[in-house]
Each structure stands twice: as structure tokens, then as C-alpha cells.
Amino acid sequence: AFYDVECWLDADPPLLEARELAAVVDAKEALSRAKRSLTPGRLIAKLGFGFWVSLCKRPYEQGRSLGPALWPGLLKSGFPFLPKDKRTRSEIFRRVNQLRELRNRVSHHEAVWDRDILRSHDSVIETIGWMNQGLATALKPLSPLPGIVRAGHHAYRETAQQLVKNV
């Protein structure tokens, strides 16, 4: 089983599809350039969100001739609070891919005011809750986003200008 190797990302023969395998190689090279020792924890942390989303794609579903059959095996351990009506690999992929797309837009400073950002926010909290209900419960009241959105973009602009002045 792939759990028998020190880090299943390093299994030989590889358990990953070519694109994900290339991401692992790139992460290892980045750690090496930074003169960081290669540990499973550092490797896992170095891999981007897109890598982890890709593991929710169809090639990682049970029935593959090679590689880990992550799905449906990860449903219970990875998403213990996922509602029964959403308990499929494709539903998880759909949701985490939407989150990846939103994250990328925000990270590249693209406008998000043209979408229902509060709905997206609720989706993020709900998805976190699929994995850890306590964390989702704790994060929801701490997030400033709903207040910022309700106050409108003018209030946000003032807040952003204050933050820039303090940098």
C-alpha cells in the first residue's frame, strides 16, 4: 500500500499522474535551492493548493490500475463531516476547485465584487466544516469579510488605505 513508503509522494513507481509528479519534483527543487532539508512535512507544505485540488480529480478514484485509489477511501478520514448527499469525489472536486478559482482571483488582485462574495465566503466556511466543524465554527464569527461587504466598497477602500499607510 502507498502508506508503507516514508512519504507516498515519493513512491517508486510513482503513484501520481505526470502533472502532479512534476509538481512534486518542482517542490523538491525549490526546497533544495532554499537549502532546506527535504522532509515529508516540508514537501507537503511546499505543494500548492492546486496540487491538492488535483488529487480530487477522477484519475485518483478507486478503480485505477496504478496509484492510490484515494476516493472513496479519503471521504471518512479527510471529510468526516461531509453531508451524505454530497459524499462523492466529484462534489468535493467541484467545491474545492471553486475555492481554488476564487483564491487565484483574489491572489492576483482581480475584482471579486462582481460575484456573490458572501456566498463564496459561506462556501469556504462550509467546506472547512466538512473537515473540521470546530474550526469552521470558530472562524465564522472571526471573519471580517461579511461586515466589510455589508459596509460597501467605499468603507473597504477606506480600510485598505489605512492598511497601506500602516505598512
C-alpha positions in Angstrom: 0.0 0.0 0.0 1.2 3.6 -0.6 1.1 4.3 3.1 4.1 1.9 3.5 6.7 4.3 2.0 8.2 7.2 4.0 6.2 9.7 2.0 3.7 8.4 -0.5 4.6 11.3 -2.8 8.0 9.7 -3.3 6.7 6.2 -4.0 8.6 4.2 -6.7 7.0 3.5 -9.1 5.1 6.8 -8.8 1.6 6.9 -7.6 0.9 10.3 -9.1 -0.1 11.3 -12.6 2.6 13.1 -14.6 1.4 16.7 -13.8 1.3 16.1 -10.1 4.6 14.2 -10.2 6.1 17.2 -11.9 4.8 19.5 -9.1 6.4 17.3 -6.5 9.8 17.5 -8.4 9.4 21.3 -8.6 8.7 21.5 -4.9 11.8 19.4 -4.1 13.9 21.6 -6.3 12.6 24.7 -4.6 13.4 23.3 -1.2 16.9 22.3 -2.4 17.5 25.8 -3.8 16.4 27.3 -0.5 18.9 24.9 1.2 16.1 23.3 3.2 16.3 19.7 4.1 13.7 17.5 2.4 11.2 16.1 4.9 7.7 14.9 4.2 6.2 17.8 6.1 8.2 20.4 4.1 7.4 18.7 0.9 3.7 18.6 1.7 3.8 22.3 2.8 5.6 23.4 -0.4 3.0 21.9 -2.7 0.4 24.5 -3.8 -3.3 24.4 -3.3 -3.8 23.4 -7.0 -1.8 20.2 -6.4 -4.2 19.2 -3.6 -7.2 20.1 -5.6 -5.9 17.9 -8.5 -5.9 14.9 -6.2 -9.7 15.2 -6.1 -9.9 14.6 -9.9 -11.1 11.4 -11.5 -7.7 9.7 -12.0 -7.4 9.3 -8.2 -10.7 7.5 -7.9 -10.9 3.8 -7.0 -10.5 1.6 -10.0 -7.2 2.9 -11.3 -4.8 0.2 -12.3 -1.8 2.1 -10.7 -1.5 4.6 -8.0 -3.5 5.4 -4.9 -7.3 4.9 -5.0 -7.8 8.0 -2.9 -11.5 8.0 -3.5 -13.8 7.0 -1.9 -11.3 5.9 0.8 -10.5 9.5 1.9 -14.1 10.5 2.4 -14.3 9.4 6.0 -10.8 10.5 7.1 -10.5 13.6 5.0 -14.0 14.9 5.1 -15.6 13.3 8.2 -18.5 15.9 8.4 -19.4 15.9 4.7 -23.2 15.6 4.4 -24.3 12.3 2.9 -25.9 13.9 -0.1 -22.5 15.4 -1.1 -20.4 12.4 -0.3 -18.7 12.0 -3.7 -15.3 12.7 -5.1 -16.8 14.8 -7.9 -18.7 17.0 -5.4 -15.6 17.6 -3.3 -13.6 18.4 -6.5 -16.3 20.8 -7.7 -16.3 22.6 -4.4 -12.5 22.8 -3.8 -12.0 23.8 -7.4 -14.4 26.7 -7.0 -12.4 27.7 -3.9 -9.1 27.5 -5.8 -10.5 29.7 -8.6 -11.7 32.3 -6.0 -8.3 32.2 -4.2 -6.5 32.7 -7.5 -8.6 35.7 -8.4 -8.0 37.3 -5.0 -4.3 36.4 -5.1 -3.9 38.1 -8.4 -5.7 41.2 -7.2 -8.6 40.6 -9.6 -12.0 42.1 -8.8 -14.4 39.9 -6.8 -17.1 42.4 -6.3 -18.9 41.1 -9.4 -19.7 37.8 -7.7 -21.7 36.9 -4.6 -18.7 37.1 -2.3 -20.8 36.3 0.8 -22.0 33.1 -0.8 -18.4 32.2 -1.6 -17.4 33.0 2.0 -20.1 30.8 3.3 -18.9 28.1 0.9 -15.4 28.3 2.3 -16.6 28.0 5.9 -18.9 25.1 4.9 -16.0 23.3 3.2 -13.7 23.8 6.2 -16.6 22.4 8.3 -16.6 19.2 6.1 -13.1 18.6 7.5 -13.2 20.2 10.9 -16.5 21.5 12.4 -14.9 23.1 15.4 -12.5 25.2 13.2 -15.4 26.3 10.9 -17.5 27.3 14.0 -14.5 29.3 15.3 -13.7 31.0 12.0 -17.2 32.2 11.1 -17.6 34.9 13.8 -13.9 35.9 13.4 -14.1 36.7 9.7 -14.3 40.4 9.0 -15.5 39.8 5.4 -19.3 39.9 6.0 -19.0 43.2 7.8 -16.8 44.7 5.1 -19.1 43.6 2.3 -22.2 44.9 4.1 -20.5 48.2 4.6 -19.9 48.5 0.8 -16.8 49.1 -1.3 -16.4 52.7 -0.1 -15.8 51.6 3.5 -13.5 48.9 2.2 -11.5 51.5 0.3 -11.0 53.5 3.4 -9.9 50.4 5.4 -7.5 49.4 2.6 -6.0 53.0 2.5 -5.4 52.8 6.3 -3.7 49.4 6.0 -1.4 50.7 3.2 -0.5 53.8 5.4 0.5 51.5 8.3 2.8 49.3 6.2 
